[in-house]
């Protein structure tokens, strides 16, 4: 990282600290107070030695000791205030950063997540912010304290004895040299360490999420070995980082105490020859030790601060990631628009597959209040149509229009409020039944939720759950069967009461009896609404107003079921295969 980029990263971090100036001011006042008391203790040590030990006065010794005790009490109070305020700031600033990063991530275009793994994003949100909290609330405070006390101690050294101070100062370049040499490598290794930890978390999360597949294929051993390789890689990077930091601290300590030893030899000679008093030497040693400890602390904290820069950079990358799907400055009002959609000569490539067109010169009209079914082989582009209707992506060429208005002229949030999606693999959250159904309409009453569940024929099985509508469904609804999950998703869509329904084979996971019940519910729900159905089983869309046959990203045929049996060889073949099986 270049110095300019490093400074820019730190300035971005400072922006999050600015709203809490009063806390920083309080912490700085406490820091200066404790630093001043620490430096004054050196003069107390001088008084104890010269006025107490050497002068042989018990009263002066007692007085000097009482002064030291008073200083210690004040320093303890100042340390309490400083530690509390700085720790509070570390927690508060980290929470603000975590919230800001999440707020940006949750609004990013979906293509961002094609090229950025969710596990790594979660690692940045958790591991990096935790590291940042520790550094802001602890290491940063230690660094400031060391800078202030070391600077003050250096000043007191010169006031106490110039000759000995020059010996200490002569060793400073030797101490700074390894810090500068090793600092860059420590920073680089710190970033690599954070990346490798993210890889570990990402791999583990994926394996756990697909645990049934892993166990059904008996691949626990393979996954364990693969995870071990990820862990070993992270450990290797961490070991290199630790060795560099340990070497840095060892060299600094050796050089610091080498300089101290030289100073003590010269100082001892001066005391013996009467050039300086024992109290002056004692005070000088005290200040020299402060300088030594401050230098050692700074060398240790320097590595932590480098990790903070790396963690902050990773978080800022997420915070400043650009959203490619944005509302225009003055979006068109959707209230008077009819719920009809058209795809006009659309060509689209997924960002992760830029060489392969998912849709090519694709045109289709979705009339208001009518049912349109999309059929075709897997990979033909049916799900891509849904992605474009919801404006998760924008087409490379052509336009998707809502009542003749390009979707890019509409507010994506307002557009999506007009639609409800029931996916083939319904998405449920780690919450209870009530909250999952209410997700599409947070202000709905419990009675409205129950009414939607009845319409989706989900009420009966919900009431049989341990806590009814307040039963927790577990991660991704793991405590429900596939058919139950789908009925919860349909209830959510019914409650949402959209103008446009997007159904991705919404009855695929149901048994015959439940499928019949859901069809009746969907028939009622689809009345008067623009409905688009992705159908794999043609028996579910025979009565659709229009059927579009899609193959290789293009509409190859369009019409009713009867018309397509006569005019489309692909549709006729699909129908023959399915109805023959039936």
Secondary structure as UniProt FT lines:
FT   HELIX           3..17
FT   HELIX           18..20
FT   HELIX           21..47
FT   HELIX           48..54
FT   HELIX           58..105
FT   TURN            106..107
FT   TURN            110..111
FT   HELIX           112..115
FT   HELIX           118..123
FT   HELIX           124..128
FT   HELIX           129..134
FT   HELIX           135..139
FT   HELIX           140..160
FT   HELIX           162..209
FT   HELIX           211..216
FT   TURN            217..218
FT   HELIX           220..272
FT   TURN            273..274
FT   HELIX           278..319
FT   TURN            329..330
FT   TURN            335..336
FT   STRAND          341..349
FT   HELIX           351..353
FT   TURN            354..355
FT   STRAND          357..366
FT   TURN            368..369
FT   STRAND          371..375
FT   TURN            378..379
FT   HELIX           382..389
FT   TURN            390..391
FT   STRAND          397..402
FT   TURN            403..404
FT   STRAND          405..406
FT   HELIX           407..409
FT   HELIX           412..417
FT   STRAND          419..422
FT   HELIX           433..437
FT   HELIX           438..440
FT   TURN            442..443
FT   HELIX           446..455
FT   TURN            456..457
FT   HELIX           459..463
FT   TURN            466..467
FT   HELIX           468..470
FT   HELIX           475..477
FT   TURN            478..479
FT   HELIX           482..496
FT   STRAND          500..504
FT   TURN            506..509
FT   HELIX           512..526
FT   TURN            527..528
FT   STRAND          530..534
FT   HELIX           538..540
FT   TURN            542..543
FT   STRAND          546..551
FT   TURN            552..553
FT   STRAND          554..559
FT   HELIX           561..567
FT   HELIX           569..581
//
